Amino acid sequence: MNTKISLSKILPVLMSFFVMSFVDLVGISVDRVSSDMDLSATLAQLIPMATFLWFFLLSVPVGIIQARYGKRFVLNAGMVLTAAGLLIPFISYSFGMVLAGFALIGIGNTIVQVSANPLLLDVVPSNRASSFLSFSQFVKAVGSMIGAPLAAVFASQFGDWKLEFLVFGIISLLAVIWLGSVKIEERKEEGYRATLKTSFGLLGNSYILMMVVAIFLVVGVDVGFNSNSGQFLMKHFGIEQTAAESGRSVYFFGRMLGTFLGAIMLTRIQAPRFLMWTTILSIASVAVLLVIPSKVAAWGLVFLTGLAVANIWPLIFSLTVGRFPERSSEISGLMIMAVSGGAPIPFLIGWISDISNIVLGMSVLIVCLIYIFAVSVYNLKKI
């Protein structure tokens, strides 16, 4: 059992979670590209669709590849592809090139997410897995939070919000160099050879299937809130665009604080119990946000939603891998495949918003969270 904390190994792996956050540029890009190109809500949601579709197609094969060639090697490849995707819309700005760039970002981010989580588990103490996974989401939330204000700064100071693509692309390449310079002893999975059949065969386990569906829905909630919150605040509360876009940063600030607090609290609270209460808070905050008339209270509820949702993903991941540690690469592939929930759920929200209203569209989030609450109750009963 790994019991030592080595910052020289942990920090470059945590840096990959900062790079992982660059996929959340999809939110501010939906608003900015919609404004620049006068897109409908449904058409604009093709951006997250192009990004998160790849999680469904590539996650399990990537899990198999990393089981054979190593997590660090695969993780660095993902960060290189992320950098390439970030440069495409910066160099050539059209709707087609935006979709192409975010498709490549999605491919790179798929690889990063499959590899970063199990690699982090290899370099942290075994009894601190849930805590460090929550802290890794804190690092990711920092990057997610700065996307919208950085776009506003570049737009006002330099007349081009897309400069943030260039900045984040350079950071991605620096992260590759840092991780490549560190020697990491990866945990080997002995006794079998991972294949597509063995990976998908794990879905025959009802517990793993239940948890994979939970990941699908919580990512749908996260991306759905991220990519639709700006439009929601503008249409429902009449808040002007720049201020409404900042609501995304308020959400990610809540996520950042939530993951930081979660990393501390999970050293004292059982993961299943924490999952249940944070899901209850998520449902309550979204439900009240959809019906409350106060703009001031809305900002607080956006923050509270981010705070509540923050730890759901790492909790589900750590609970599942904790039950089947010998199959971590395959489970990681399945879990990251479920990140494809970030494609259809935001699109569904946008479509319902177009044919009815934004409040009804955002209600999809509550349906997703109710399922996750049921999963939390099941896990609590199994303690």
Buried (B, 14 or more C-beta within 10 A) or exposed (E): EBEEEEEEBBBBBBBBBBBBBBBBBBBBBBBBBBEBEEBEBBBBBBBBBBBBBBBBBBBBBBBBBBBEEBBBBBBBBBBBBBBBBBBBBBEEBEBEBBBBBBBBBBBBBBBBBBBBBBBBBBBBBEEBBBBBBBBBBBBBBBBBBBBBBBBBBBBEEEEBBBBBBBEBBEBBBEBBEBBEEBEBEBBEBEEEEBEEEBBBEBBEBEBBEBBBBBBBBBBBBBBBBBBBBBBBBBBBBEBEBBBBBBBBBBBBBBBBBBBBBBBEBBEEBEBBEBBBBBBBBBBBBBBBBBEBEEEEEBBBBBBBBBBBBBBBBBBBBBBBBBBBBEBBBBBBBBBBBBBBBBBBBBBBBBBBBBEEEBBEBBBBBBEBBEBBBEBBBBBBEEE
